Amino acid sequence: MEGLQRRLLLAQLIAAWAKHITPGDPTQAPLVAGGPASTLALADDLARLMDDMVTVGWNGARLRDGA
């Protein structure tokens, strides 16, 4: 997937996820401060994390299995 397309898709997913955060709930950290700039910044960070995971060959099985 091209860089801009990937960035915008991740931003859409993050924005949809952020809508489900309950503002007054202390168990839910408000990671998206609000607005497109912070959503795109978080999308960039997530893309970098995903790239790093691929680079080191991490497949997520340990996380999925609870280890």
N, C-alpha and C positions, 0 to 999 in steps of 0.2 A: 504494500500500500504506500502510496506517495506521502511525503512528509506532511503537507498541508491537509490532505484528506484525512490522514491518521490523526492529526492534531485536532481537527474539527470534530471528528467522530468521538474521540476521547472527551473533548469538552462537552459535547452533547450528553454523553453518559454521565459525566460528573455533575452537570447541571440537573439532570433528572434525579440522580442520587441525592443531591443536596436538597431537593424539594421535600424529601422524606425525613429530613432531620428536624427533630422537635426542638425549637429554640430554647425552652426552659429546662430541658432534660439534662442533668449533669453527667449522665452516662454517655451522651452523644456529643462528641467534640465538633464544634462548628468549623470544619477545615476550610470551607469556602466562605470567605469573608463577604462575598456578594459582588455581583457585577461580572462582566465579561473578562476583565483583565485578570482577576484572581482565578477565574475558572480556566482560562487559557494557560496561566502560569502553572496551575496544578496539573493540567493535561500535559504540559511539557515535562514536568517532574515525573509523572507516571510513565510517559514514553521513555524517558531516560532509564528509569528503574526496569522497565520491561526489556530494554536493550541490554542492560547490564546482566539481567538474569539469563538472557539468551547467550550472551558472551561467555559466561562462566558455566553454562550447561545445566543450570538449575531448572528442574521440570515441575516443581511444586508438589510432588507426591508426598513429601514429608509434611507439608502444611495441610494438605487435603486429608491425610491420615491422622492428623492431630499430634504428630511427633515433633 
